[in-house]
Amino acid sequence: MKSTRPLSSHVPPLISAGLNDETVFLLETFRTGLATWMDIFDFQKTYEREVTKRALRSDILRLCICAFTAKNLSLLTPGEVWDSIASRYYGEALNHMIAAVTCEDPDSASDTLTAALLLSSYEVIGVSSISHQSHMKGAMNLIMTKGISSTSVGLDRANFIVFIRHEIWIALNNEMPLQFDLQRWNTVKPSMGASEYDIAQYLMFLIGAVVNTIYQLENDDTTSDRKKLNNQLDEWYNLTTPEFRGVGYGEVYDHEPRGIFFPIPATGIDFRSDLLSLLTLRC
């Protein structure tokens, strides 16, 4: 019997009303550029892969990504043309954020948290401190409500990583302790042979602990805390692999190589030396 079924069937691609040449360019620029920065401590590359994909179905994510990306492009030379575009997407994103917060749909909570962090990132480079604090506070409330920590998985974990990086930046910029309790991070000291993610997360925890120590009240005795942190930094460093620490190359001057190559981007700074310097600076 001859089949009447076609040998091949053509499934038309998904059509999104929110996509055009401009948004596609901004989404692609985000995926290949800014998302890699957002994922610097996330070895699963969640922002590059998952967030960009979600933006095809989430208006608020698409608008936030476009606003953040356009704002970054406006900082380049010449980038003035992107200023008004960034502001337009930012205004639309704020309206969607208000609606999302009012609705409080638990199914879209992850998208709302991601959007809050993207808006906060926009406001950091846009020097909008009041709005930045507002969206960071909103992000922190969502994280606390959902019980998100370093032990979370998927997008929640990726958002937590971005959130604590923002937290540390705000604390250093304002010379104040962290607002989010370190104990809520649920970060556990990694053992020998631990994954790069666990080692990187513990590094972030130590950075947070150092920030809290150096910006405690002046009448607080932090001597024991500093000594403990020195030991913890040494222990952390001994857990890392040579690749994690970076591989030296070129001629050696004063016992130091001319350059260091970091195959793992998250370790592209000698954090241990920098943190020890911070502790010494505030002694």
C-alpha positions in Angstrom: 0.0 0.0 0.0 1.3 3.4 -0.9 1.5 5.9 1.9 0.0 9.3 1.5 2.2 10.7 4.3 4.9 13.1 3.0 8.4 11.8 3.1 9.4 14.8 5.2 7.5 17.4 7.2 8.5 21.0 7.6 7.9 22.5 11.0 7.8 26.3 10.8 10.1 28.1 13.3 8.8 29.7 16.4 7.8 33.3 15.6 8.2 35.9 18.4 6.4 39.2 18.1 9.0 40.7 20.4 11.9 40.1 18.0 13.2 42.4 15.4 16.7 43.2 13.9 17.5 45.4 16.9 16.5 43.0 19.6 18.2 40.1 17.9 21.4 42.1 17.6 21.2 43.0 21.3 20.4 39.4 22.4 23.3 38.0 20.4 25.6 40.7 21.7 24.5 39.8 25.3 24.9 36.1 24.7 28.4 36.3 23.2 29.7 39.1 25.5 28.0 40.3 28.7 26.6 36.8 29.5 30.2 35.4 29.7 30.9 38.1 32.3 27.7 37.2 34.3 28.8 33.5 34.1 32.4 34.1 35.3 31.9 32.0 38.4 29.3 29.8 36.9 30.9 26.9 34.9 27.5 25.8 33.5 27.2 29.1 31.7 23.6 29.6 32.7 23.2 33.2 31.6 24.7 32.5 28.2 22.6 29.4 27.6 19.5 29.4 29.8 18.7 33.1 30.3 19.1 34.0 26.6 16.8 31.1 25.7 14.2 32.2 28.3 14.2 35.7 26.9 12.5 34.3 23.7 9.4 33.7 25.8 9.7 36.2 28.6 9.1 39.9 27.8 10.7 41.1 31.0 13.9 39.2 30.4 14.1 40.3 26.8 13.6 43.9 27.7 16.1 43.8 30.6 18.8 42.1 28.5 18.3 44.7 25.7 18.4 47.6 28.1 21.6 46.3 29.8 23.3 45.5 26.6 22.4 48.8 24.9 23.7 50.6 28.0 27.0 48.9 27.7 27.2 49.7 24.0 26.6 53.3 24.9 29.8 53.4 26.8 31.9 52.5 23.8 33.2 55.0 21.3 31.2 56.1 19.5 28.2 54.8 21.4 25.9 57.8 21.9 23.3 56.3 19.5 22.6 53.6 22.1 21.8 55.9 25.0 18.2 56.6 23.9 17.7 53.0 22.9 18.9 51.8 26.3 16.6 54.3 28.1 13.6 53.1 26.0 14.2 49.4 26.9 14.9 50.3 30.5 11.6 52.2 30.8 9.6 49.3 29.3 11.4 46.8 31.6 10.5 48.8 34.7 6.9 48.7 33.8 7.0 45.0 33.3 8.9 44.7 36.7 6.1 46.6 38.5 3.6 44.2 37.0 5.6 41.1 37.8 6.0 42.2 41.5 2.3 43.1 41.8 1.3 39.7 40.3 3.7 37.6 42.5 3.4 34.6 40.2 5.5 31.8 41.8 6.1 30.2 38.4 7.8 33.3 37.1 9.8 34.1 40.3 13.1 33.0 38.7 12.6 35.3 35.7 11.7 38.1 38.1 14.9 37.6 40.1 17.0 37.4 37.0 15.3 40.6 35.7 16.0 42.4 39.0 19.7 41.5 38.8 19.9 42.6 35.1 18.2 46.0 36.0 20.6 46.3 38.9 23.5 45.7 36.6 22.2 48.4 34.2 21.9 50.8 37.1 25.4 50.1 38.3 27.0 51.3 35.0 24.3 54.0 34.7 25.3 55.4 38.1 21.7 55.2 39.4 22.4 54.4 43.0 18.9 54.8 44.4 17.3 52.5 41.7 20.2 50.1 42.1 19.7 49.8 45.8 16.0 49.3 45.3 16.4 46.4 42.8 19.2 44.8 44.9 16.9 44.9 47.9 14.1 43.3 45.8 16.5 40.6 44.6 17.6 39.9 48.2 14.0 39.6 49.3 13.3 37.1 46.5 16.4 35.1 47.4 15.5 35.0 51.1 11.9 34.0 50.3 12.9 31.2 48.0 15.7 30.1 50.2 18.3 30.4 47.4 21.9 29.8 48.4 25.2 28.4 47.0 23.7 24.9 47.2 20.8 25.8 44.8 20.8 24.5 41.3 20.2 25.8 37.8 19.1 29.4 37.3 18.7 29.9 41.1 22.3 29.1 41.7 23.5 31.3 38.8 21.4 34.2 40.1 22.8 33.7 43.6 26.4 34.0 42.2 25.6 37.2 40.4 23.8 38.6 43.5 26.7 38.0 45.8 29.1 39.6 43.3 26.9 42.7 43.3 26.8 42.5 47.1 30.5 42.5 47.4 30.9 45.4 44.9 28.3 47.5 46.8 30.0 46.8 50.1 33.5 47.7 48.8 32.2 50.8 47.0 30.4 52.1 50.1 33.0 50.8 52.6 30.5 48.8 54.6 29.8 45.2 55.6 27.6 43.0 53.4 23.9 43.3 53.8 23.2 39.6 53.2 24.2 37.4 56.1 27.2 35.1 55.2 25.6 32.2 57.0 22.7 32.3 54.5 25.1 31.5 51.8 25.3 27.9 53.0 28.9 27.7 51.6 30.9 24.7 52.8 34.6 24.4 52.8 35.6 22.2 49.9 37.7 19.1 50.3 40.7 18.0 48.3 39.6 17.2 44.7 36.5 19.4 44.9 34.9 20.8 41.8 36.1 24.1 40.4 32.6 25.5 41.2 32.9 24.6 44.9 36.4 26.1 45.0 35.3 29.3 43.3 32.2 29.5 45.6 34.4 29.2 48.7 36.7 31.9 47.3 33.6 34.2 47.1 32.7 33.3 50.6 36.2 34.3 51.8 36.0 37.6 49.9 32.7 38.3 51.7 34.3 37.4 55.1 37.2 39.7 54.4 34.9 42.6 53.4 32.9 42.1 56.6 36.1 42.0 58.7 37.7 45.1 57.3 34.5 47.2 57.6 33.4 46.2 61.0 32.9 48.9 63.6 36.3 50.4 64.6 35.8 49.5 68.3 35.4 45.8 67.3 38.5 43.6 67.9 39.1 41.8 64.7 42.5 40.3 65.4 41.3 36.8 65.8 39.1 37.1 62.8 42.0 38.2 60.6 44.2 35.4 61.8 41.4 32.9 61.1 40.9 34.3 57.6 44.7 34.2 56.9 44.6 30.5 57.7 41.5 29.9 55.6 43.0 31.7 52.6 46.1 29.5 52.9 43.9 26.4 53.1 41.8 27.4 50.1 45.0 28.1 48.0 46.3 24.6 48.8 43.1 23.1 47.4 43.5 24.7 44.0 45.2 23.1 41.0 48.1 24.7 39.1 45.7 25.5 36.3 43.3 27.2 38.7 46.1 29.4 40.1 47.4 30.3 36.6 50.4 29.1 34.6 53.4 31.5 34.3 55.2 32.1 31.0 58.0 34.3 29.7 61.2 35.5 31.3 61.3 35.6 35.1 62.1 38.9 36.9 62.4 39.0 40.7 61.2 35.4 41.0 58.0 36.3 39.1 57.1 35.3 35.5 56.5 38.0 32.9 52.9 36.9 32.5 50.3 34.4 33.8 47.8 32.6 31.7 44.5 31.6 33.4 42.7 28.8 31.6 39.9 29.2 34.1 38.6 32.8 33.7 37.1 32.9 37.3 40.7 32.8 38.7 42.1 35.6 36.5 43.2 37.5 39.5 45.6 36.5 42.3 42.7 36.8 44.9 44.7 35.3 47.7 47.4 38.0 47.5 44.7 40.7 47.1 42.7 39.6 50.1 45.8 39.3 52.3 46.7 42.8 51.2 43.2 44.0 52.2 43.5 42.5 55.6 46.9 44.0 56.1 45.7 47.4 54.9 43.0 47.6 57.6 45.1 46.4 60.5 
